[in-house]
Amino acid sequence: MEGYRGSILMFFSLVCVVYTGINQLEQRTLPHVYKHKQIVSKTNVVVTTEEPNKETEQAVVPRKKEKCKSPVSTFVYIKTHKTASTTLRGLLLQYYARHHFTNQNTKMFFGPFVGGYPGRFRCIFKYPENATYSTWHIRFNAEEMQTCFPPETKYITIIREPWAAFQSGYSYYAKTFQDNKHCFGMPLTYVVNGQYMDVQTFLLKASILLNDSVPWYFRFRNYQSHDLGLDPMLTDKEEIEKQIQKLDNDLDLVIINEYMEESLVLLKDTMCMNWDDVRLSTRVSSRSKVPFKTDEHRQSFHKLNHIDIALYEHFNRTLWKRVESYGRKRFAEDLEKLRAGLHRYKRDVQDIDEEMDEESWSELVPGTDKWKAAMRNHMISNAGDCYVPK
C-alpha cells in the first residue's frame, strides 16, 4: 500500500514539474531589474510595459567608452530612416562576415523592425536573447540596451541633413504607399487625402495636421530624433539640449551622411576595423535638395523638425571635434588611404530585402502567441492604430 501511495505522489510531482516547464516556455523572462505594469494606450489596447525598478535605476553607472583593441564584434547599429542607413548596414554585414564572427544578430519581427520598434527598445522583445549585435531598425534606449547587451557593446548610428531626409522620405512614401491603404502609408495618406501635391505643399499641410494623435506621425516630424529615442513632440529647448547631450554620451559614433568618407575613417578607428572593412559597395550621394519656396515653408519645416535640426547641428560639430582629436595630419593621411580604395570593393554579403509581406513576419521570430501579442501592443501604443481617415 505504501508503495502504491509513493507511486501516486511521484506521478503528481512529475505532472507539476512538466506543467512548470511548459509554463516557462510560454513566457519570455524579463530582465530582473524590471517589473510588469499594465497601462491602457490611447488606442484602448492594454499594453504590457516594463517599469524600471527605481532602486536599481539609481545604481546605474554611466557607461564608459573604452578604446577597442581588436575588431569589435558586439555592437548596436541604430538604423535610422532615409539617411543612407541601408548602405551602411551592408558595410557592417560585410565586416561581420569577413571576420567570421559567430555572434548572433537580432532577428526581425513585423518587417525590418526589432526590439518593439517604433516603441523604444525593450529587452523582452530582443530575439534571440543572446544576440550581441543588431543592424535593423531599432529605437534607441540606452539604459535598457545596457542591461541585455554586453558591456563592451559599441553604439553607432547615422544621421542626415534634416530637409534632405524629409524630401527623401516624402519621395519614398509618396511613390510606394500613396494609393496603399496599408498602415505603412501613414501619415502621408492622411495628409494628402487622395490628392497629388509636391513636397512643399505637403510640408505646409503636414505642419498643421501632424501630431501624436496621427499614426506614424513621426515619419515627418523629427524622424531621426524619434529613432534615437527622443520624444518628437518635445518643444522645451533646454530639455532638447539636455537629451542631445545625453545621446552624445551614450553613443560611440554618429556618422554624418554628408561627410560619409570622414565618418568612415572615424568608424574604422571606433570599431578597430581594417581598410577593407570600410569600403562601400555603392557610392553614397545625397540628392540635390529643393530649396524652400518661402519663409513660410522654412518656418513650417522648423516647426516639424526643430529637434532634428538641433541634433544634426550638434553632431556635425562633434564630428569635426573628433577629427581634431584624431590629429589633422594623421586624419588627412588616413582619409587618402580610404579614398584610394573606396567604391572599388565588390559586395560579398547579400543584403536582406526589407520589403516583406505580412505573412512572412511571424516566420522570422518563433515565440508564443502571447509574446507576439505583447509585441504588437507595444508597437501600436507607439505608432497608433493603422487607419485612413474618411
Protein Blocks (a to p, Z undefined) as FASTA:
>chain_A
ZZmmmmmmmmmmmmmmmmmmmmmmmpccddfkbccdddddfkopacddddddfklmmmpc
cddddddfbdcfbdcddddehklpmmmmmmmmmmmmmnopabdcdddeehjaehhiabdc
dfklgccfklcbdfbdcdddfklmmmmgcfklccddddddfklmmmmmmmmmmmmmmmpc
bfklpcklmmnnopacdfklmmmmmmmmpcckbghklmmgoklmmmnopafkbcbfklmm
mmmmmmmmmpmbdcdfklmmlmmmmmmmmnopafklmccfbdcddddddddfblmlmmmm
mmmmmmmmmmmmmmmmmmmmmmmmnopklmmmmmmmmmmmgokaccfbdcddfbdcfklm
mmmpgcdfklmmmmmmmmmmmnopadddZZ
